[in-house]
Amino acid sequence: MNRLSRLLAIQTQLQSRRLVRAAEIAERFDISLRTVYRDINALREAGIPVSGEAGQGYWLMDGYVLPPVSFTEEEANALVTAEKFVLQNAEQSLNKHYGEALTKIRAIMRGKHKDRAELLSSRISPSLTEHLDKHSTVLADIQKAITSFRQVRIQYRSIYKDELTERVIEPLGLYFNDDKWVLIAFCLLRKDHREFRLDRMESLRLLDSKSDHAESFDLGTYFRQVMEKYS
């Protein structure tokens, strides 16, 4: 990658995150920290309002908007391929929002890339079978609850007893297993961490109450503790 391309890519990276550390830029572009500092100064000299603080990182000043992003053919192909797997995941809210986002992305693709993306889409199938079970519709609300540290009230039908219970839980994390989304949450009824399949939730309502456990939760630590428990 030549320097001009790298400077444009650094601009995009800065726009995509609230705060970007110099080490992250260096790792992404395989350059030294000294080169990162020179690139940041070059952006500033070009009039890009990059702010920074030692030990913290860099960010773009509020209100600054970059020109529309363009995609290479390889990047467009990656997005089209990812769409096939998203649409197969049997979660209606994710399918809807990803489809809307991809429509916006396709709108700024160059003409030839649009044609090639359509061709590629017609030639890719993530599996030989179609997943018809699309009962889960709550992923978007769950994601919002996780990022805003909010509690939710759910009606949940248990897998083994087929009982319907109402619970208030604190969503903490998500993982995908056996074609199902699984929520890790702190259950106020059981006073402990529990896992809930999203397709077993018959209703969900976001609450104004804040979670006491979400901010300090770490997904890696949770999985290690689970592995230790059953090893």
C-alpha positions as a printed NumPy array, in Angstrom:
array([[  0.   ,   0.   ,   0.   ],
       [  1.437,   3.396,  -0.965],
       [  1.417,   6.259,   1.513],
       [ -1.544,   8.123,  -0.011],
       [ -3.723,   5.015,   0.17 ],
       [ -2.592,   4.445,   3.758],
       [ -3.442,   8.018,   4.768],
       [ -6.947,   7.636,   3.306],
       [ -7.353,   4.302,   5.119],
       [ -6.24 ,   5.877,   8.419],
       [ -8.908,   8.571,   7.946],
       [-11.547,   5.865,   7.536],
       [-10.254,   4.014,  10.607],
       [-10.455,   7.199,  12.676],
       [-14.018,   7.841,  11.498],
       [-15.115,   4.305,  12.349],
       [-14.082,   4.46 ,  16.019],
       [-14.475,   6.977,  18.833],
       [-10.832,   6.472,  19.814],
       [ -8.004,   4.741,  17.934],
       [ -4.646,   3.983,  19.556],
       [ -1.396,   4.489,  17.655],
       [ -0.488,   0.843,  18.258],
       [ -3.709,  -0.26 ,  16.534],
       [ -2.853,   1.807,  13.448],
       [  0.7  ,   0.449,  13.429],
       [ -0.517,  -3.147,  13.67 ],
       [ -3.156,  -2.776,  10.964],
       [ -0.772,  -1.292,   8.391],
       [  2.394,  -3.061,   9.574],
       [  4.264,   0.198,  10.156],
       [  6.297,   1.613,  13.035],
       [  4.892,   3.961,  15.663],
       [  7.193,   6.668,  14.318],
       [  5.557,   6.276,  10.894],
       [  2.108,   6.503,  12.528],
       [  3.081,   9.818,  14.134],
       [  4.334,  11.153,  10.782],
       [  1.117,  10.056,   9.055],
       [ -1.047,  11.723,  11.703],
       [  0.932,  14.955,  11.3  ],
       [  0.487,  14.71 ,   7.526],
       [ -3.284,  14.427,   7.955],
       [ -3.298,  17.464,  10.236],
       [ -1.248,  19.475,   7.743],
       [ -3.814,  18.52 ,   5.072],
       [ -6.569,  20.084,   7.196],
       [ -8.011,  16.908,   8.761],
       [ -8.98 ,  17.791,  12.383],
       [ -7.273,  14.899,  14.167],
       [ -7.045,  15.32 ,  17.938],
       [ -4.902,  13.194,  20.203],
       [ -3.709,  12.696,  23.733],
       [ -0.582,  10.905,  24.883],
       [ -1.366,   7.458,  26.257],
       [ -4.958,   7.63 ,  24.99 ],
       [ -5.061,   7.717,  21.207],
       [ -6.444,   9.733,  18.277],
       [ -9.906,  10.826,  17.235],
       [-11.621,  13.067,  14.708],
       [-13.26 ,  16.234,  16.014],
       [-17.059,  16.084,  16.279],
       [-18.855,  17.33 ,  13.197],
       [-16.167,  16.377,  10.703],
       [-17.532,  14.204,   7.891],
       [-15.357,  12.318,   5.428],
       [-16.28 ,  11.99 ,   1.742],
       [-18.328,   8.893,   0.835],
       [-16.382,   5.655,   1.183],
       [-15.569,   3.662,  -1.95 ],
       [-15.025,  -0.088,  -2.002],
       [-12.555,  -2.256,  -3.867],
       [-13.918,  -5.271,  -5.723],
       [-12.421,  -7.571,  -3.072],
       [-14.131,  -5.646,  -0.255],
       [-17.466,  -5.722,  -2.095],
       [-17.113,  -9.482,  -2.601],
       [-16.438,  -9.982,   1.113],
       [-19.626,  -8.094,   2.007],
       [-21.725, -10.103,  -0.449],
       [-20.333, -13.372,   0.908],
       [-20.993, -12.312,   4.507],
       [-24.595, -11.499,   3.546],
       [-25.225, -15.142,   2.643],
       [-24.217, -16.312,   6.103],
       [-26.193, -13.549,   7.833],
       [-29.364, -14.414,   5.935],
       [-28.945, -18.056,   6.909],
       [-28.71 , -17.413,  10.638],
       [-32.492, -17.57 ,  11.285],
       [-32.728, -14.26 ,  13.165],
       [-35.223, -11.926,  11.549],
       [-34.165,  -8.639,  13.167],
       [-30.512,  -9.18 ,  12.198],
       [-31.498, -10.13 ,   8.649],
       [-33.607,  -6.978,   8.319],
       [-30.996,  -4.53 ,   9.617],
       [-28.087,  -6.143,   7.761],
       [-30.095,  -6.057,   4.544],
       [-30.86 ,  -2.359,   5.014],
       [-27.206,  -1.579,   5.751],
       [-26.007,  -3.537,   2.715],
       [-28.476,  -1.663,   0.508],
       [-26.857,   1.612,   1.605],
       [-23.408,   0.161,   0.936],
       [-24.406,  -1.035,  -2.539],
       [-25.745,   2.452,  -3.288],
       [-22.209,   3.901,  -3.151],
       [-20.496,   1.104,  -5.084],
       [-19.184,   1.873,  -8.534],
       [-21.295,   0.603, -11.411],
       [-19.081,  -2.309, -12.418],
       [-18.731,  -3.396,  -8.776],
       [-22.522,  -3.426,  -8.42 ],
       [-22.869,  -5.724, -11.428],
       [-20.14 ,  -8.055, -10.234],
       [-21.567,  -8.118,  -6.695],
       [-24.95 ,  -9.173,  -8.089],
       [-23.315, -11.904, -10.171],
       [-21.337, -13.209,  -7.193],
       [-24.438, -13.171,  -4.983],
       [-26.235, -15.421,  -7.452],
       [-23.32 , -17.897,  -7.397],
       [-22.901, -18.368,  -3.613],
       [-24.814, -20.652,  -1.267],
       [-23.55 , -21.073,   2.32 ],
       [-24.973, -24.594,   2.571],
       [-26.899, -27.189,   0.59 ],
       [-29.989, -26.817,   2.756],
       [-32.252, -23.896,   3.541],
       [-32.886, -22.919,   7.157],
       [-36.626, -22.415,   7.429],
       [-36.817, -21.833,  11.2  ],
       [-36.913, -18.065,  11.551],
       [-38.672, -17.653,  14.874],
       [-36.094, -15.47 ,  16.599],
       [-36.882, -11.768,  16.239],
       [-35.308, -10.17 ,  19.32 ],
       [-31.598,  -9.946,  18.505],
       [-31.67 ,  -6.223,  17.686],
       [-33.296,  -5.393,  21.049],
       [-30.889,  -7.698,  22.872],
       [-27.925,  -5.954,  21.245],
       [-29.32 ,  -2.579,  22.306],
       [-29.761,  -3.826,  25.882],
       [-26.165,  -5.079,  26.   ],
       [-24.649,  -1.804,  24.807],
       [-26.854,   0.402,  27.008],
       [-26.526,  -1.817,  30.136],
       [-30.319,  -2.151,  30.44 ],
       [-32.466,  -4.859,  31.921],
       [-35.136,  -6.628,  29.871],
       [-38.295,  -8.503,  30.757],
       [-38.834, -11.723,  28.827],
       [-41.318, -14.526,  28.549],
       [-39.202, -17.63 ,  28.084],
       [-40.229, -21.154,  27.192],
       [-37.78 , -23.647,  28.688],
       [-36.243, -26.248,  26.393],
       [-36.673, -29.365,  28.52 ],
       [-39.835, -28.748,  30.566],
       [-41.587, -26.619,  27.949],
       [-42.696, -24.223,  30.707],
       [-43.373, -20.546,  30.083],
       [-41.876, -18.235,  32.711],
       [-41.522, -14.472,  32.984],
       [-38.165, -13.139,  34.077],
       [-36.185,  -9.921,  34.337],
       [-32.655, -10.445,  33.097],
       [-29.531,  -8.39 ,  32.425],
       [-28.129,  -9.191,  28.939],
       [-24.343,  -9.564,  29.022],
       [-23.12 , -11.321,  25.865],
       [-24.055, -13.427,  22.835],
       [-22.739, -16.417,  20.966],
       [-23.925, -18.501,  18.015],
       [-24.126, -22.283,  18.39 ],
       [-25.871, -25.033,  16.395],
       [-27.63 , -22.45 ,  14.185],
       [-29.088, -20.668,  17.247],
       [-28.263, -17.403,  18.998],
       [-27.656, -17.836,  22.727],
       [-27.791, -14.992,  25.247],
       [-25.627, -14.928,  28.362],
       [-27.458, -12.947,  31.042],
       [-27.721, -12.427,  34.77 ],
       [-31.124, -13.714,  35.839],
       [-32.697, -11.768,  38.706],
       [-34.989, -14.714,  39.437],
       [-32.127, -17.22 ,  39.866],
       [-29.579, -14.659,  41.139],
       [-26.953, -16.128,  38.829],
       [-25.734, -16.239,  35.243],
       [-27.961, -18.142,  32.862],
       [-28.051, -18.824,  29.119],
       [-31.179, -18.289,  27.017],
       [-31.827, -19.303,  23.423],
       [-33.286, -16.36 ,  21.536],
       [-35.719, -18.531,  19.591],
       [-37.294, -19.617,  22.925],
       [-38.17 , -16.03 ,  23.881],
       [-41.872, -15.432,  23.21 ],
       [-41.736, -11.744,  24.144],
       [-39.132,  -9.182,  25.17 ],
       [-39.422,  -5.644,  26.529],
       [-36.572,  -3.233,  27.187],
       [-36.702,  -1.713,  30.674],
       [-35.364,   1.606,  31.923],
       [-33.65 ,  -0.141,  34.844],
       [-29.882,  -0.404,  34.572],
       [-27.9  ,  -3.612,  34.941],
       [-25.614,  -4.066,  37.94 ],
       [-23.453,  -6.655,  36.184],
       [-23.154,  -5.64 ,  32.523],
       [-20.429,  -3.003,  32.692],
       [-17.893,  -5.29 ,  34.388],
       [-18.728,  -8.427,  32.361],
       [-15.95 ,  -9.994,  30.28 ],
       [-16.888, -12.641,  27.709],
       [-13.51 , -14.371,  27.714],
       [-13.514, -14.702,  31.5  ],
       [-17.036, -16.134,  31.424],
       [-16.103, -18.85 ,  28.911],
       [-12.962, -19.767,  30.876],
       [-15.016, -20.138,  34.054],
       [-17.538, -22.336,  32.254],
       [-14.75 , -24.549,  30.875],
       [-13.183, -24.869,  34.327],
       [-16.551, -25.746,  35.836],
       [-17.133, -28.667,  33.47 ],
       [-13.534, -29.87 ,  33.054]])
